[in-house]
Amino acid sequence: MLAPRTTPWPLVALFTAGYLAPYLLPTVVGRLDAGLPLTPTQAGAIGSALLLSSAAAGFLLASRVERLGARRLARAGLALMLLGYGGAALAHAVPAVVLGVMAGGLGSGTVTAVAATRIAALGAGPARTGRGTWSTDPHRVTTAGLLGVSALAGALYLTVPHLGPGHDRPLAAIALTALAVWPLTSRLPAAEVPRMSAAVRPLGPLPHRRHGLVLAGCMLLWSLAQNSLWGVSGRIGLDQAHLTEAAVGAVFAVALGAGLLGVTGAGALGPRLGRALPVGGGTALIAVCIALSASATDLTTFATGEIAWNAVYPVVLSYVIGLAASLDGRGRWAVLVGSASSLGTAAGPLTGSVLSAGAGFPVMGVVLAVGLLLVAVPLTLVALGRRAPGTAGTADVEVVAVPLDTAEAVPAAPERLAPAS
């Protein structure tokens, strides 16, 4: 009798822990500014350093998780999160806080790399553990992870304002989350010896080079604009809309819930609308939401802008990911576009802080909105230049799977890989 396939909760927990710091970025940056002798620009720079540190860990480890062992890497990442964020929460000297936040960012990126790699591997077949067989649906597990981090971040946005002032509260919450997730790592695999080797036959340079470069450049700017606002959204609510920290936290909690609805809606729509309309029209709608949120002077305007923006953002992002995957069946453009997006994400908080400090929040919003509208044009053109999902790039690569014990013998028949969509 086959063992029932269950949701891999250790991976969901790792996903939640790894993404918690970026989700809490507005309150982390806002409390650094309020609790330490830092200017808003300096606090935004620390937020950017956290994200850049996290992105660097992901770049370095994404292709090494299986060789080094998911369990070992996950525990190392959680330990860095606990020591880094926990140390930054206890510290009151700015250099110590910066070092702690960067160490914590490395931990977050390590944990995220493990979670993302293992979730993607589920699509190759069921993962067996001592307690049953894990589900083979990566999308289902990713959705569970998004639900987990959004729910936890929303709860913290509602709770942290009632725990008193200081930069230590949100950082301590992230550190304690890492500690809580640690016991679940026992169900992760150690370093593995692959049972199959893949003889990959390269078929020339990157395909669709012009489209790929345009998409990568656009996504860098696209992510930069999103996170420029997200990094200073807390200060907009507090300083310009004159809301309490509790009210701002409640808006963020509802906005994160709207993001979950966006993820669900994007999955339900699938390819029905094509790619050009969701990518181009959605980016234009995001630009309007950013300008509205940045100009908010009351609760209604601030909440409308933030909630609508967070609802549309994941919809557009899901279609852009599919667009990048369609450019190359081997996934090379998907990796490059994702890397460019991560760089934009990391630079966002500092950019938002510099723009808002120099010109004010409303002008910052207009600048970001105009930039997004300009980016929407080439994004739409790239989307129009690609065929519907599942119809392009199927001949980009051939992979021959060879058992290790017969690696020197005659290889099996080649199997074509269709691009992800």
C-alpha positions in Angstrom: 0.0 0.0 0.0 1.4 3.4 -1.0 2.1 5.9 1.8 -0.1 9.0 1.6 1.5 12.1 0.1 1.6 14.9 2.6 2.5 18.5 2.5 6.2 18.9 3.2 5.8 21.2 6.2 9.6 21.5 6.9 9.9 23.2 3.5 6.9 25.4 4.1 8.4 26.4 7.5 11.8 27.1 5.9 10.1 29.2 3.1 8.3 31.2 5.8 11.4 31.8 7.9 13.6 32.8 4.9 11.1 35.3 3.5 10.0 36.8 6.8 12.7 39.5 6.9 11.9 41.0 3.5 8.2 40.9 4.4 8.9 42.9 7.6 11.2 45.3 5.9 9.0 48.5 6.4 8.8 48.0 10.2 12.5 47.0 10.5 13.7 50.1 8.6 11.2 52.4 10.4 12.3 51.2 13.8 16.0 51.4 13.0 15.4 55.1 12.1 13.4 55.7 15.2 15.4 53.8 17.8 19.0 54.4 16.7 21.0 57.6 15.8 20.4 57.1 12.1 18.9 59.2 9.3 16.1 57.8 7.2 18.6 57.3 4.4 21.0 55.4 6.6 18.2 53.2 7.9 17.2 52.5 4.3 20.8 51.6 3.4 20.8 49.0 6.2 17.6 47.6 4.8 19.3 47.4 1.4 22.3 45.7 3.0 20.1 43.0 4.5 18.4 42.3 1.2 21.7 42.3 -0.7 23.3 39.9 1.8 20.3 37.6 1.4 20.5 37.7 -2.4 24.2 37.0 -2.4 23.7 33.9 -0.3 21.0 32.7 -2.7 23.3 33.2 -5.8 26.1 31.3 -4.2 24.1 28.3 -2.9 21.3 27.7 -5.3 23.2 25.1 -7.3 25.0 23.6 -4.3 22.2 22.6 -2.0 22.1 18.9 -3.0 25.9 18.5 -2.8 26.3 20.2 0.5 23.1 18.8 2.0 19.8 20.5 2.6 19.8 19.7 6.3 23.3 21.1 6.9 22.7 24.3 4.9 19.3 24.9 6.5 20.7 24.6 10.0 23.6 26.9 9.1 21.2 29.4 7.7 18.9 29.3 10.7 21.8 29.6 13.1 23.0 32.7 11.2 19.5 34.1 11.4 19.3 33.5 15.1 22.7 34.9 15.9 22.6 37.7 13.4 19.1 39.1 14.0 19.2 38.2 17.7 22.5 40.0 18.1 21.3 43.0 16.2 18.2 43.1 18.5 20.4 43.1 21.6 22.9 45.6 20.2 22.6 49.4 20.6 25.8 50.4 18.7 25.1 51.0 15.0 28.1 49.0 13.7 27.0 45.9 15.7 23.4 46.3 14.4 24.7 46.5 10.8 26.9 43.4 11.2 24.1 41.5 12.8 21.5 42.4 10.2 23.9 41.4 7.4 24.7 38.1 9.1 21.0 37.6 9.5 20.4 38.4 5.8 23.0 35.7 4.8 21.0 33.3 6.9 17.7 34.3 5.4 19.2 33.8 1.9 20.6 30.4 2.8 17.3 29.2 4.2 15.4 30.5 1.2 17.9 28.8 -1.2 17.3 25.5 0.5 13.5 25.9 0.5 13.3 27.0 -3.1 15.7 24.2 -4.3 13.9 21.4 -2.5 10.5 22.7 -3.5 11.5 22.8 -7.1 12.9 19.2 -6.8 9.5 18.0 -5.7 8.4 18.2 -9.3 10.8 15.5 -10.3 9.1 12.9 -8.1 7.9 12.2 -4.5 10.4 12.8 -1.8 10.4 9.9 0.8 10.9 10.5 4.5 10.7 8.3 7.5 7.1 9.5 8.0 5.7 9.1 4.6 5.9 10.6 1.1 5.9 14.3 0.4 3.6 15.8 -2.2 5.1 16.3 -5.8 3.3 19.5 -6.5 5.8 22.5 -6.2 3.1 25.1 -6.9 1.0 23.8 -4.0 4.0 23.9 -1.6 5.0 27.4 -2.8 1.4 28.6 -2.2 1.5 27.1 1.3 4.8 28.9 1.9 3.3 32.2 0.8 0.3 31.7 3.0 2.6 30.9 5.9 4.9 34.0 5.6 2.0 36.3 4.8 0.0 35.1 7.8 3.0 35.3 10.2 4.1 38.7 8.9 0.5 40.0 9.1 0.2 38.8 12.7 3.5 40.5 13.6 2.4 43.7 12.0 -0.7 43.6 14.3 1.3 42.6 17.4 4.7 44.4 17.3 3.3 47.9 17.8 1.8 46.8 21.1 5.1 45.4 22.4 6.7 48.8 22.8 9.2 50.9 20.8 12.7 49.9 19.7 14.4 48.2 16.8 14.7 45.0 18.8 11.1 43.8 18.5 10.9 42.9 14.8 14.5 41.6 14.7 13.8 39.4 17.7 10.7 38.1 16.1 12.7 36.9 13.0 15.3 35.3 15.2 12.7 33.4 17.3 11.1 32.2 14.1 14.4 30.7 13.0 14.7 29.0 16.4 11.2 27.6 16.2 11.8 26.2 12.7 15.1 24.4 13.7 13.6 21.1 14.9 11.9 20.5 11.6 15.3 20.3 9.8 15.7 16.8 11.0 13.4 15.7 8.2 15.5 17.2 5.5 18.0 15.1 3.5 21.7 15.2 4.2 24.3 15.5 1.4 23.2 13.2 -1.5 25.0 11.3 -4.1 22.9 11.7 -7.3 21.5 8.4 -8.7 21.4 9.8 -12.2 23.9 11.8 -14.3 22.7 14.2 -17.0 24.8 14.5 -20.2 23.7 17.9 -21.4 24.4 18.7 -25.0 24.7 22.5 -25.4 23.0 23.9 -28.5 24.7 27.2 -29.0 24.4 30.6 -27.3 21.5 32.0 -25.3 18.4 32.2 -27.5 16.3 35.3 -27.8 19.2 37.4 -26.5 17.6 40.8 -27.3 14.4 39.9 -25.6 16.2 38.4 -22.6 18.5 41.4 -22.0 15.5 43.8 -22.3 13.5 41.7 -19.8 16.4 41.5 -17.4 17.0 45.2 -17.5 13.3 45.9 -17.1 13.0 43.6 -14.1 15.9 45.2 -12.3 14.1 48.6 -12.6 10.7 47.0 -11.9 11.8 45.4 -8.7 13.7 48.6 -7.7 10.5 50.6 -7.9 8.5 48.1 -5.9 10.9 47.9 -3.1 11.7 51.6 -3.1 8.1 52.2 -2.0 7.9 49.1 0.3 11.1 50.1 2.2 9.6 53.5 3.1 5.9 52.6 3.3 6.0 52.5 7.1 7.3 56.1 7.2 4.7 57.3 4.8 2.0 56.0 7.0 3.5 57.4 10.2 5.0 60.7 9.1 2.8 61.8 6.2 -0.6 60.1 6.8 -0.2 60.7 10.5 -1.3 57.2 11.5 -0.4 55.2 14.5 2.0 52.3 14.2 -0.9 50.0 15.0 -3.0 51.4 12.2 0.0 51.1 9.7 0.5 47.5 10.8 -3.2 46.7 10.3 -3.0 48.1 6.7 0.1 46.0 6.0 -1.6 42.9 7.4 -4.6 43.4 5.1 -2.3 44.2 2.1 -0.5 40.9 2.6 -3.9 39.2 2.6 -4.7 40.9 -0.6 -1.4 39.6 -2.0 -2.6 36.1 -1.3 -5.7 36.7 -3.2 -3.6 38.0 -6.1 -1.5 34.8 -6.1 -4.7 32.7 -6.1 -6.2 34.8 -8.9 -3.1 34.5 -11.1 -3.1 30.7 -10.7 -6.8 30.6 -11.6 -6.4 32.8 -14.7 -3.4 31.0 -16.1 -2.7 31.8 -19.7 -6.3 32.9 -20.6 -5.3 36.6 -20.8 -2.0 35.9 -22.6 1.0 37.7 -21.2 1.0 41.2 -22.7 -2.1 42.4 -20.9 -1.2 41.2 -17.4 2.4 42.3 -17.7 1.9 45.7 -19.4 -1.5 46.6 -18.0 -0.7 45.3 -14.5 2.6 47.3 -14.4 0.7 50.5 -15.3 -1.9 49.8 -12.6 1.0 49.2 -10.1 2.4 52.6 -11.1 -1.0 54.3 -10.2 -1.1 52.5 -6.9 2.5 53.6 -6.0 1.7 57.2 -6.8 -1.5 57.0 -4.7 0.2 55.4 -1.7 3.2 57.8 -1.8 0.8 60.9 -1.8 -1.4 59.6 1.0 -2.3 62.0 3.8 -5.0 60.0 5.5 -5.9 56.4 6.3 -8.3 55.9 3.3 -5.8 56.9 0.6 -2.9 55.1 2.3 -4.8 51.8 2.7 -6.3 51.9 -0.8 -2.9 52.4 -2.4 -1.1 49.8 -0.3 -3.8 47.1 -0.6 -4.4 47.5 -4.3 -0.7 47.5 -5.0 -0.1 44.3 -3.0 -3.0 42.6 -4.8 -1.7 43.3 -8.3 2.0 42.9 -7.7 2.1 39.0 -7.4 -0.2 38.7 -10.5 2.2 40.6 -12.7 5.2 38.9 -11.2 3.8 35.4 -11.9 3.4 36.3 -15.6 6.9 37.8 -15.8 8.4 34.6 -14.4 6.5 32.6 -17.1 7.7 35.0 -19.7 11.4 34.6 -18.7 11.0 30.8 -18.7 9.6 30.9 -22.2 12.8 32.5 -23.6 14.9 29.4 -23.0 13.9 25.8 -22.3 17.1 25.3 -20.2 16.0 28.0 -17.8 19.1 30.2 -18.3 17.1 33.4 -18.9 14.9 32.6 -15.9 18.0 32.6 -13.7 19.4 35.7 -15.2 16.2 37.7 -15.0 15.7 36.5 -11.4 19.2 37.7 -10.5 18.5 41.1 -12.0 15.3 41.3 -10.1 17.1 40.4 -6.8 19.6 43.3 -7.4 16.8 45.7 -7.9 15.1 44.4 -4.7 18.2 44.9 -2.7 18.8 48.5 -3.9 15.1 49.5 -3.3 15.1 50.6 0.3 18.1 52.9 -0.1 16.7 54.3 -3.4 13.4 55.0 -1.7 15.1 56.7 1.3 17.3 58.9 -0.9 14.4 60.0 -3.1 12.0 60.7 -0.2 14.6 62.5 1.8 15.6 64.7 -1.2 12.2 65.4 -2.8 9.5 64.2 -0.4 7.2 61.1 -0.6 4.8 62.4 -3.2 7.5 63.4 -5.7 9.2 60.0 -5.0 5.9 58.3 -5.9 5.6 60.2 -9.1 9.2 59.4 -10.1 8.7 55.7 -9.4 5.3 55.7 -11.2 6.8 57.4 -14.3 9.7 54.9 -14.3 7.3 52.0 -14.1 5.2 53.3 -17.0 8.3 53.6 -19.1 9.3 50.1 -18.2 5.9 48.8 -19.0 6.4 49.6 -22.7 9.4 47.3 -23.4 7.9 44.6 -21.1 4.8 44.6 -23.2 6.7 44.4 -26.4 8.7 41.4 -25.1 5.5 39.7 -24.0 3.9 40.4 -27.5 7.0 38.9 -29.1 6.6 35.5 -27.4 4.1 32.8 -28.2 1.6 31.4 -25.8 2.9 29.4 -22.8 4.0 25.9 -23.7 4.5 26.6 -27.4 8.1 27.9 -27.6 11.6 26.8 -27.0 11.0 23.0 -26.8 14.1 22.4 -28.9 16.5 24.4 -26.9 18.3 21.5 -25.2 18.5 17.7 -25.2 19.2 15.9 -22.0 20.3 12.3 -21.8 19.7 10.5 -18.5 22.3 7.8 -17.7 22.4 5.6 -14.6 25.7 5.9 -12.8 26.5 2.2 -13.0 26.2 2.3 -16.8 27.6 5.7 -17.4 30.3 4.4 -19.7 27.8 2.2 -21.7 25.3 3.2 -24.3 23.2 6.1 -23.1 19.4 6.0 -23.0 17.4 7.6 -25.7 17.4 11.4 -25.5 14.4 13.1 -23.8 13.4 16.6 -24.8 12.7 19.2 -22.1 9.9 21.6 -22.7 10.2 25.0 -21.1 8.5 25.9 -17.8 5.5 28.1 -18.3 
